[in-house]
Amino acid sequence: MSALAVNNLRVRLGTREVLAGVNCELQKGEFVLLAGRNGAGKSTLLRAMLGALVPDSGSVTLHSRALAAWQPLERAREMAFVPQSVDTPFEFTGRELVTMGRHAHRGRGQLLERADERAITQALLAADAMAFAEQPVTTLSGGEQRRIAVARALATEAPLLLLDEPTNNLDLEHALQLVAMLARFAAAGRGVLVASHDLNLFAQHCTRVVLLHEGRTFADGPPREVLSSANMVTVFGVQSAPPSGFFPREFRL
């Protein structure tokens, strides 16, 4: 039984039908890569899966229950999200932003408990963000802000993680650390769905790849099958072949 399931989802933005009948699912213990061209509808699909966007037709279910039937705080305890862009106009410190990840577990005005403090510390350590946690986020680099955003999602301790281009602005070391961490989470039983253009980075670690093309689910399955040469031509318009020169190279931590 899928933890999160999308059935024949259709979304129209303005005059354009961005999603024209998408089907996909996420189970606990899976590490899924969501890929496709710019404008394929990856971010739109994530927003619909989170309940931030109401589809024109089709359905999204969370633990076999219609997403619309869940209260916002209930959903927040089940699904955590890292958005594609990080915009923080106020002088919050990194720790204060990560602390907001505990909102779903605390009533308004309730003080943090030991479990909350532990979750915040563990999230900052996992994202390698402890060194700048007390600094205003407006003073941080793009990569540092990205790591704070990841830590905020981790602090929710939600069983499902959805991430939109999470390696944006990350240097090579921290991008590799992030992918390894997400793979560990999936191996430990959490469901991880990542929308990314970096096929080389994620495909060697994920358990499944979902390709979006022309508003539909074009392919869904193991990385070696879905990221075939034929599919690369159809979906991305590029030829794929073994490396013929110095690049690409395989990087490891």
Phi, psi and omega in degrees: 000129183285139175290322181223124185226139178242129183233114175050049185283132177232131179223127176248127176245109186068232180268357186254131174273101185286315176245124188241036180118059184269136174234128175196168181210162175224125177251155174297139182090000179258148172238103189249133175260127175256118187228162179161171179296167169302134180084005181288343178107015183298308181294322178297318179296316179299317180298320179292322180293333180274345184090009179276351181219131180268121181289159177286328175200172185090184185217154171234128179237142177243116185053045177066015179239134182307134184302324181294342181277350180273140172287150183307316181291328175297313179299320183295333177281342182262329185228131175245149188226137171247111183285166182292321180244145181245114182234110181236096185282348184255163185275048175288147170280165177302317180297320180298320178293318180295324178300329178297339176295346179267002184304321183294342182260353185237137173286164181300127178085354180285140178283155178293141176257176183300322179296324178293313180299320179295317180296321180294314180297316180297323180293317179296320179292318181297324180271004182054047184242006184295327186297334182237022184294333183267002180270150174299136184295338179291346179263357185271155175289169180300320179293322178293319176298324179296318180293326175295319179297320177295316180298322179299318178294318181296328183295339178290337184058031179289146179287345179239131179241127176241128186227133181251109182048057186291343181268004175306130176072359180275141173287172187301317182299313184285332173296316178295320178298319181296313181298316179298320180295316180295322177297321178294319179299316180296317179297332180274359174113359177273157176262129184234125177235122184238125171267123184203151173270349185274081183296318182298321184290315188269328189297328182283352181246336187279160180268338184207151177235133174247121179258125173262137179207126179054041174081006183229166173283106183279322180204151182207116181170196180299148183306316184296330179277314185289321182268046178285164179300319181296317179293325178297321178293314184292313187278317186251348180071030181229153174272143176239140182203163175301152181300139181249358182216210184291325179245155358283156178245157176268123180253141178226153176288000000 
